[in-house]
């Protein structure tokens, strides 16, 4: 009989606990019931601020957090536990659900600390902790923006969360103030020198900083607030956000009589067991031998220890790496080890560069040979290496390691001991990674991530993983497949230089064999990008994959979708009527897509030409929903209609979509243009994201959705339209030339040597001198564009391929049927008819 584990709370640490138990519980000895207070499964609170820009909660969702298909886990959301009966070994929820347990884990996290300032409960006073909090913040900002002038706000608290809140407010178009009662920003992480540099960098970004003072009183002032600080300063603001620290949520433990820590939190021992042997506590609600940890990495370590204990192993939480590396409003801040030199005899070596805006400090032992900790502000590129050296002997004098030009020995993976943590989020050491490479055969960054979990959380250690692979002598193959020893990027350059126009010639000259499902579509895409004719002409037709084969997306029931292009989401009433008429005539299911187009689903192969004839005659063209090409450029209404719009987002979106339509690339491409910082087009989740400013456009690149969502990074700011288009031309062509097969821009940028800085050097500063060449390549694409479906309709030979045996005209497909649901045809997948056996 399986036992029942009840987990109270469903944040990042609770999810880690469930994963750890399920991955190791091969015998199914535990049935797990999870109660979450919020309405959504566990999500990434570390990246919470990104939600302000894209309002996409799904992008923050942790993979597998709803436990699909796992019958051993029951997840109850929106129903918090309100009481624990230790004698009866059961919990009761707000909805009255009673669940008995064999083991109970409290993972209730923490709550924002709101100082008891007079007026703290006035309308307009908010907190910053959850997605719901950010929704309330956005609504409050919208109300404030409806007034006169540019609204302003204050953030009480200048720590990590306070600066994150200030960033969110600035991104929403407000002028934020930050009030911190300590003499410097981020007092827990940085010292006085680092705080001074951080103060200047944050102020330069348009944030007014008030340190060494506190909020004394908050008073209503019409629809606004008046805040008086301890130093006499008065702030007239529209809203105020409390982000002055957190407090453990230990109410359940208190009410059921569990022991608490001296400063709050559920008191637990090193196995994370409370004063009741059947109850554990992990994460920010736990006080391990009296100490509360406010970071995710220690929480993960606690979860792993409890999971091991529940499965009969001896495991303890022996502490965790509390190092932090952050990028706040584009400013790098990192602290690791004994950052404040509290160890006996500790010495500090610091270098401050006012011109470059950087501060670097190392804390070393009294003989200056052992690294104890450090602080980095403005440039944290050496963070992973230096953090891994904590407790080890330095490879050179401390001052040499801090030299601006790296005048001494470099701090690399070779300097790290086996016990040094490379990934602090998941407690993965250099030794663990080395064993995974040498003993388990991990030969790529992806394999290391899957095997060890390194790099799967914040991602700051990913460059080190690649370096470690090379240091272990692993040559990471770039071969496209068994038929080509060269990478996709190398084949692209070969085709471009030699002007080879067919797959057969390319494989005969530079490959071997007949090709496969990997290399054929890849070469077909390269040929299409370089303008070697229609993708269904001659030999190229046989190279395409399933979707490109019929210029349509195959659906799960064997039918196809039709998605005409609607540039920027702008469409005339006449064209809307045509779409409705076509859908009605052919019995198609219609749906508005996420990219502001209309999806017509349920077409059979032989119907596609007839459908597209109607659409092409009405002025539509292929939307390339089936191809590895530009899909859409999503837009908001911008200055055309919106009272907050700062630029014509629709006009630019239409221009860009028509410019880049049909561009074949290593993977699909999506773009978005938002007319203001409210970001209604969700541009920062796109490969190319553009957000209007008062003086031009901000360009973001490398954002993707999918299993591992990534937000786009800022490439340039406040550029005019002509400059913007030129940089986007260069960016897209550089990506098309150099990316691997099926590599989206996010993964490409992550693996690009030098990352965003190198990309900026190439496509903005033109340091390689290829800018004009990239622009010319795009100009040739624009000039040579033709609509793929119109070309098919004008060519009887191409039309002939849209007939197959079971889908021949008048025959239909016996495995496809439809039923009416919500007044539309939806597919019913029928069993394939049995074939009589002899």
C-alpha positions, 0 to 999 in steps of 0.5 A: 500500500502506498503512503500519502505525502501532503505538500502544502504550497506549490512554489518552485521549491515544492515543485522541486520536491515533488519532482525529486520524489517522483523521479526516485520513487520507482516502487510507487511507495508515495502518493502525493497530494499538493495544495496550492494557494494560487490558481496556477501551478508553480512558476518561476518567481526569479523571472517574475518581472518579465511578466510586466512586459509580456503578461504571459503567465505561461512563459513563467510556468515551470516545465511539468508543474501540472504533472500531466499523466502522472496518476501518483500526483494530485494537484489542488490549486486555489484551495489553501490549507487552513489547518493542520491536525497533527494528532489526526494526521490530516489537513483541512483546506479553505473549501473544507477538503480533508486529506490524511497524510503519512508525511506532511511537508510545509512549503508555504514560502514567505509573504511581503513585509509591509512596515506599519507605516500610517497609511500603508493600507490606502488604495494605491499601496501595493505589494510585489510578490506574485503574478496576481500582485503584478496584475494589480500593479498593472491595473493601478498603473493603467488608472494612473496613466489615465490622469494628467502628466507622467505618473510616478511611483515609489518603492519602499525597499532598495533590495533585490525585489525593490529594484525589480519592482522599480524596473517594472514600474519604469517599464510601465512608463512611470518615474519611480523613486526607491526608498531604502533605509540602509545607507546603500542599495542592496545592502545584503549583497553589496558593500559600500563601494559596490553600493555607490557604483550601483547607486550611480548606475541605477540613477542614470537609468531614470530612477530616483534613489533615496538611501539612509531614510525611511517612509514615515507617513502616507496620506491621500491627496485626491486620487494620488498619494503624498509620502513623507520620508524621514529626512523631510522629503515629500513625494507626490506619487500615484502609487506605492509598492512595498518591497521591504523584505519578506517574512516566513509564512509560519502561521500553520505551524504556529497554530498547530503547535510546531516550534518556530525559529527565534526570528520566525519560520518553522524550526527544522533540523538539518534533515528539515524535520520539524519538532513533529517527526512526521512533518517537514518544512522546506524553502522560505518558511523553514528555519534550518537550525534557526536560519531562514534562507530567502533564495531558491538554491537553498530551497532546492537543496532542502527539497532534495534532502527531504525527498531522499529522507522520505525514500529511506536514505540518510540525507541532510541539508548542510547549507547551500551556496547563497551567491547571487548574480542578477541583472537589474535594469541591465546592470550586473550585480553579483555577490558570492561567499563572504562578500562582507569580509566577516571572516577572521583575518579577511582582507579586501582587494577592490577596484572601482572604475568610475569611467566604466561604471564597474566595481570588483572586490575580492575577499581573501584570507589573511595570507591573500592565497585563499578566496573567501568571497567577492562583489561584482557590480557593472560587470559580472562576467567572471562570476561563475569562475570566481564563485567556484574558486571560493575556499580554494587557492587563487591562481594569481595575486588578487589584484592581478585577477581584478586587473581590467585587462586580466593582467594575471592568470585567467580564472577559468574552469581549470582553476576550479577544484572538483568540489567547486559548484558550477551551478549553484541553483542545482548544487552541481559541482565541477566533479559531477559534471566531469563524471557525467562527461567522462563516465556517462558520455555526455558530449554536449551542453544539452546532454549535461543539462539533461543529466545533471540539471546544471544550467536548467534554472537561471542559466548563468553557468551555461558558458562554463558547461561548454568550456568544461566539455572542451577542457575534458577533450570533448570535441562537440560535433557540428556535423549536420548528419551522417551524410554531411560532416559540415554544419548547417552554417558551413553548408550555407556558406558553401552553397552561397559561394559555389552557387550550387543549386541542387541537393544532388550536386551538393551531396555529390561534391561535399557529402555522401550517400543519398541524404536523409530526413535531416539534411534534405529539408535543411538543404532545401531551406538553404536553397530557398533562402538563397533564391534558387527557385520555388520549393516545389520545383523539380528535385526540390519538391522531394526534399521538403518535409511533411508541411512544406510538401503540400504548403500547409500544416498537417493536423492530427487527423490528417487534414491540413490548415490554411493560414493566409498572411494578414500583415501586422494583423490589419485586414479589410472588411472585404477580406474578412468576408472572403475568409468567412465565405471560404470557411463556410463553402469548404466546411472549415473550422476557423480560429483566430491565431495568437499571431493575429491571423485566421486559421482555417482547419480541416482541408483535405489535400485536393481542396487546398488549390481550390481554397487558395484560388479563392484566397489569392483572387481576393488578395491573400498570399501564403502566411508560411505557417507551414514553413521554417520562415517568418510567421507573423509580425504581431502588433497593437493598434499604436498611435492609430487608436490607442491613447497611450501609443507613442509610435505607429506600431501597425504601420511598422508591423505591416512594413516588416512583415511584407519585407521579411515574408517568405524568408526561409530560416533555420527555424520559424521566426516571429516578431512583434511591435508594441506602440508603447511600454504597455507591451500589448503585442508581447514583443519581448517573447518574440525572435524580433521584438520592437517597443516604441519609445517617445523618441523612436524604437527599442529593439529586442532579439532572441525571445522564444516561447516553447518548452524553455521560454526566453525573453528577448534581450535589448539590442539597441534603444531609441533608434529611428525607423530607418536604422531599426530596419537596417539592424533587423536586416542584418540580424536576421541574415546573420542568424540565417547564415550562422544558426544550426538546423532547427535552432531558434534565435534564443538558443542561437544567441545563447550559444553564440560566442560572446553572446549579445555583446558579439551580436551587437558588435556585428550587426550594430557596430559592423566590426566584422565589416559585413553589414553591407553584405548582410543588407544586400542579401536581404535586399535581394530577398525582398526584390525576389519574393513571390507568393509560393501559393500563387506560383503553384496555382499558375503551374499545372505540374505543381498542381498535380501533386495535390492529389493522393489516392484516398484524397482523390476528388470525390473519394475523401479519406475514410479515416477522417470524420467531423462532428459539430461542436460550438457550431463548427466542424471539429475532427473525430479520428476514426480507426483505420479500416482493417486490411483483410489478411491472407 
